[in-house]
């Protein structure tokens, strides 16, 4: 089936699903494949659950006209998304970066949605499947699209940019993330800058943080919108407070590292003519969730939970920001950082050394990588060992930073504090 003909079906139904557990009535089901699953096997079930049509790429599963056979379901999904984007007469903002993508995307969304009907990436569905699904979720009512793009290898951002065809781009930062796939920090910069390459080639605009020299250098010959000069940092103790056009904004985001994320949302909102008061209200009403920069109060402690993800750059930023808190008793529980490849050993030791210089009241490490480091602090390879330790050595009357990669699930430590 030609993309144009499939698009007519999509326009009639307007819904695309990829999970038989979440089928919506009259949707089109795309039978995607993965390393451990074959969506073709669930096509019949998708119809039974309410889908109107199913796309498959294995002929043996076709049993009626409601089964649409294509060469490759994933590629068809991506081509359909690009075709849909080209029919949309709306501005789309694409963002990527090593840290802060999802938080920045959420902030941009809440700011712009105070004036426009927006459609933004849900959660962190920012890969080769999530991005086309985000584009296909945009409707005739959408006035601004906001698409988060993630990557762990070269050419991925370039590919996603072709699907999204953004009018605006923003790169949060360039840090030591996914080093296993990118090879080095230089490789990270090259890979993330694929968004700049697309924007430049298509003569679109980029938003630039003037305090990030890499951003400045990479965008010298581009059409840029620089962060508004009236945005001023006030403090972060623990919540980020800043001012914009002399209006004070008190966010619910912790850590100095979130200042740039907020500044980006303010700049973009201002560019799209969102009023100062609307920007202030949107940011002050935004409360992070899903283990991202959350403040949790227990009976005796205040926990800063940032256990959604971690890499050397974000870990260092969190520790440095935690050091600035005006608290007398501070403890940190840090979990492994993943996808660092050959750099894993040295990067974990660097974090241990950084924490050693901070003189926190208590320091605990969890994970195989931290367990291999040289340190006199308590370190555990398994969560059960950490759990037993905390039961016998409870932390009280303290502020506690809990941070680690998603795979270590360090949020489990909250109940022990």
N, C-alpha and C positions, 0 to 999 in steps of 0.2 A: 504493500500500500504506500502511495506517495505521501510525503509529509503534509502536503496541502489537503489531501483527502482526510488524513487522520486529524488534521487541525479542525476540519469542519465538525467531526465527531466531538472533539474536545470542546469546541465552542458550544455545542448543544448541551453537553453535560457539565462542563466547567470544573470537574473534580478528577483528580489523579491520585490513585492510591498504590502503595507498594507493599502493604502489610495486611494480610488477610484477617488479622485480629482487629484491625481498625478500618474495615471497609465501610464506606459511606454509600447510601443508596444512590444508584444511577451513576456511579463513578466509573472511570476506566482504570482497570488494574494492569499494572506493568509487572510482569513476572521476571523480576531481576534475579541474577545469580550471584553467589558469593562462594568463598572457599568452602563453607560448610552447609550450603543450602542451594536448592534449585527451585526458583519460583514457579517454573513451569509445572511442577508437581502439585502446586496449590491453586492453579488457575480455575479448575472446576469449583473448588471450595469458595473462591472469590465470587464467582457467579452466584453460588448458593447463598452467600452472605450479603448480596445486594448489588454487586457490581453489574453494570450493563454490558460492558465489553471487557475482554482480557487480551493483552498483547503477549504473545509467546514467541520463542525462537527455536522451538523443537517441534517438528511437524507431528510427531507421534501423539502429542497432547491435544491436537485440534479435533474437536468432535462436533462442532456446529459453526454457523456463520458468526456467532458471537466471539469466536476465537480468531484473532487477527494475527497471522503469521508474518513475522518480520525477520530480517537477517540477524539482528542483534538488538535485544530489548533496551539495553542501557544506552547504546548509541542513538536509538530512536527517541528515547526520552530526552536526551541532550539536544538532539536536532529539533524536536518539537518545542522545547523551551526556548531555543534561539529564535525559531520562527515566530513564536508568540511574542517574544521581546520586541522583535522588529515590527510588530503590529501595534505595540504600545507607544503612544505619543506622550511619554512621561519621562521626567528626569530620574535616573537611577544612580545611586551612590554606591560604589563598591569599596570595601575596605579589607585590608589584610594587615599582617604584622606579626611579630614574634610574641608579644604579650598584649593583653588588654583588648583584643578584638571584640569579644562578645560583650564585655562591659561597655565599651565605646559604642558599639552598635545599638545596645539597649538605650544608652543615653541619647544618642542621635534620634532614635525612634520616639522616645517620650517627648523630646523637645519639638520635633517636627510634627508629631501627631496632635500637638496642641493647636495647630493651625490647619493641617492638611490630613487627608485620609492616606495613611501610609500602609505599606506592606513590607515587613522586614523578616529576615531569617529567623526562624523559630529556634531558640536555644543556640546550639553550636552546630547546626546542620549545614556545615560549610564546605563539604567535599564535592566530588564529582556526581554524587546523587543528590545531596542536600541543596546544592546551588540550583540545578534545574527545577527541583520541586518548589523552591522559593519563587523562582521566576514564574512558574506555572500557577502559583497561588495568587498572582496579581490579576486583578479584574479591571473592568471598565471604570470602576469607582476609585481605583487606586490613583492617587495624585503624585505620590513620591514613593519610589522603591529603594530599599536599603538592603544590600546584599553583603553578607560576610563571606570571605573566601579564605579557606585554610589550605595549607600545603605542607608536605613533608618530603618533597623531592622536586627537582628542577622541572620546568615547563608546565607544572600544574597550574600556577597562577595565570600563565599565558593562556592555557586552554580554557580555564574558567572565565577569563576576561572575554574571550571570543563568544562564549555562550551569553554572558550578561550584557555585553556591549555598553559599559557604563558611560555616563556623561561626566561623572565626578569620581575621583579616586582619593583615598587616604590610606597611608601606611602608618600604623601606630608607632612602630619602632623597629629596630633591627637588633635582635639579641641572640644569645646562644641557645637556640631552641632547635630541636630536630637535627642536631649535628650529625647523627648517624646517616641521615638522608642527604644533607646538604654538604657534608664534608668539612666545613669550617665556617667561621663567622663571615668570611669573604663570600662563601657559597650562599649563606643565608641572605646577604645583601643582594647578591645577584638574582636569587630566586624571587625574593619579595619585590624587587624592582621590575619584575616582569609586568606588574600593574602600571608602573610609570611608562614602560615601553609602549604598552597598548594605548594609554592616555595620550602620550606624545604623538604617536603615529596617527591617531584619529583626531588630533587637535582639540582635545577636551581639557577640563580643568582638574587641578589637584589642590587639596588643602595641605598646608605645610606648617609644621611646628618649627618656628625659627630657632628654638633652643636645641634642636636635633641637627647637628652639623651634616650628618649623612643625608637627611631629607633635603636640606638646603643645597648641598652639592649636587645631588641627583636631579634636582628640579630647576636648575639655573636657567635653562632655555625653554621652560614650559610656562603655560598659562597657570599662574598660581593664585591661591587665596591664602594669605598668611594669617595665622592666629591673630585675633583682634588685640591690639596693643593695650586696650583698657582692661584686659583680663589680668588680675593680680592675685597671686597666692597670698593667703593670710596666715593660716597654720593648718596643722593636721594632728589634733590631739584628742581623740584619735581620728575624728571625722574631718574631712577636708573642708576648709572654709576658704572662700575666695570672693573676690569682688569683680563686677563687670559693669562698666560705665557708672562707677561709684555706688552700685547697688550690691549689698552683701548677700552672698548665697551660702547657705549652710547645708551641705550635702549629707547623705547617710552613707558615704563611702569612706573607708578608712585608708590611711597610708598616703604619703606624699606621691607615690607612683600613680595614684588615681587622678592627680591634678591635671595631667596632660589629657587624660580621657575626658574629663569634664570640659576642659578648655576647647577640645575639638568639637564637642557637641554644641557648646556656646557659639563658637565661630561659624559652624555650619547652620545653626538656627538663625543667627544674625544675618548670614548671607541670604537665607530664604525668607527674610523679613518677619521672623517671629519676634514679637516684642520682648523687651527686657523683662517685664513682669511675667510674661508667659514662660520665658526661659527659666527664670528663678523658680516659679511654681513647679514646673516640670521636674527640674533637678532635685528640688527639695522634697518632692513627693516620691522620688524613685528610691526603692529599697532593694538592695541586691539580695539574691537568693541562690539556691543550688550550690551551696558551699563556696560561694565567691564573696570574699571580703565581708563576711557576716560577723556581727557582734552578738554573742550569746552570753547571757548572764546565768550563772549557776548559783548555788547557795552561797558559795564563798569566793568565786572567781569571775573574772570577765575574760571571755575567750574571743580571740580574733581568729575566726575560721576561714582559711583560704586554701581549702584542700581539693579544689577542682582540678588544678593543674600546677605544674612547677617545672622550671628550667633554671639554669644558672643565673640568668638575668633577672627573672622574676623573684627568685629566692633571695638574691642579694638585695633587691629593692625592698622586699618585705622586711628583711632583717634590719636594714639601714633605717627604714621608717619606724620600725618597732623600737629601735634604740632611742628615737627622738621623743617617745611618749614620756610624759611627766609622771611616771609611776615609780614607786620605790622598789616594788617586788615584781620582777618579770621572769617568765619561764618560756622556753620554746620547746616544742615537740616537732621535729622535722622528719619527713619521710623521703624516700628515694626520688630522684629525678630520672625519668626514662628517656629513651631514644637518643642517648649521647654517644653511643658507639665507643670508639677507642678513646674518647675524651672523658668517659665516665669516671675513671679513677681520679684523675687530676681535678675534675670539676667538683666532685664530692669532697675531696680533701680541701679544696679552696673554700668551700662553705664551712667546713669544720674549723678552718683557720680563722675565718671571718667571725664566726660565733665566739671563738675562744678569746678574741680581742674585745668582745662586747661586755664581758663580765656580767652576764645574766645570772640571776639567782639560781636557776636550774636549767639544764640543757639535756635533752634526750633525743637520740636518733633511732630511726626505724628503717629497716630494709637491708637487703644483701649488700648494696653498694656502700651505704654508710657503715655497715658492719666491717667492711674491709679497710676503713680509714684508720689513721693513727690518731687516737684521742683518748683522754682519760675520762671523758663523759660516758654515762651509761648508753649502751647501744645494743639493739636487739634485731635479730634477723626475722623474727615472726611477731605478729600482733599479739598472740597469746602470751608471749614472754613479756611484752610491753604491758599488757593488761595486768599480769601478776605483779609486776614491779610497781605499777601505779597504785594497786590496791594496798600494797605494803608501805609505799612511800608517797602518800597523797600530797597533792599541791593545794595549798590553801592561801586565801587572801592575796591572790596574785592576778596579774594580767598574763594571759597565756597565748602565744602565737602558735597555731597549729597549721602547718603547711606541708604539702607533698603532692606528688603526681596522682592523678585520678586512680591509677591502677593500684595504689597502695591503700586507698580507702581510709585515709587517716581521720576522717570525720567520726569514725567509731570511737576515737579517743575522747570525744566530748563527754560521753556518759561516764567516763572515768575521772573527770575533772570537776 
